[in-house]
Amino acid sequence: QQPVQSPQAVILREGEDAVINCSSSKALYSVHWYRQKHGEAPVFLMILLKGGEQKGHEKISASFNEKKQQSSLYLTASQLSYSGTYFCGTGRNAGNNRKLIWGLGTSLAVNP
Amino acid sequence: DAGVTQSPTHLIKTRGQQVTLRCSPKSGHDTVSWYQQALGQGPQFIFQYYEEEERQRGNFPDRFSGHQFPNYSSELNVNALLLGDSALYLCASAGQGHTYEQYFGPGTRLTVT
């Protein structure tokens, strides 16, 4: 079951904040966040695991609500370099943690 | 460290032909996953190789097959190409552990005419 990302697109001015959400109808073990710039490969941002463990980027934070099966990615004081498409990938359990089901992405544009 | 490399970068094929895409994982990584990404879409999981065996597979037909070599590099083969197979094919490698992060290669852009 493909996770649902919202919003589909965001336009920010440099320095503004944004929140990107990722929701699943299935119980999740992990949520992975990646950013992809046009014409480039996705780049790892953050992993959140059931139970609260996190691993990721210093300047980006995220949360994982296990009861709601929802994760939110928080981008604060946005920089021009934050522009790109943000994807969440969901893993159902530890054994399937390497098989990720990806959302359709959220396009983020940061303007000067 | 060269990171994940893929070849070729671009490829144009005709319907019905066969294609082979190649991937070399990041140094120290032993697991390779393949994804198909259509324009404007998120990556779709094709399959994953570990210890030279296909461990998991997404919803792709048998026309999509793969292989992993003893040096952990991998190939993706697609037979009887269809126009709908046109996409960016991404390879991602990972190491051991339950909290792993995938490192993606730059992808191969396949166009089927």
Interface residues (C-beta under 8 A of the other chain):
Chain A: Q2 S30 H32 Y34 E40 A41 P42 V43 F44 I47 L49 E53 K55 F87 G89 A94 N96 N97 R98 K99 L100 I101 W102 G103 L104 G105
Chain B: V4 T31 S33 Y35 Q41 G42 P43 Q44 F45 Q48 Y50 R55 Q56 G58 L90 A94 H98 T99 Y100 E101 Q102 Y103 F104 G105 P106 G107
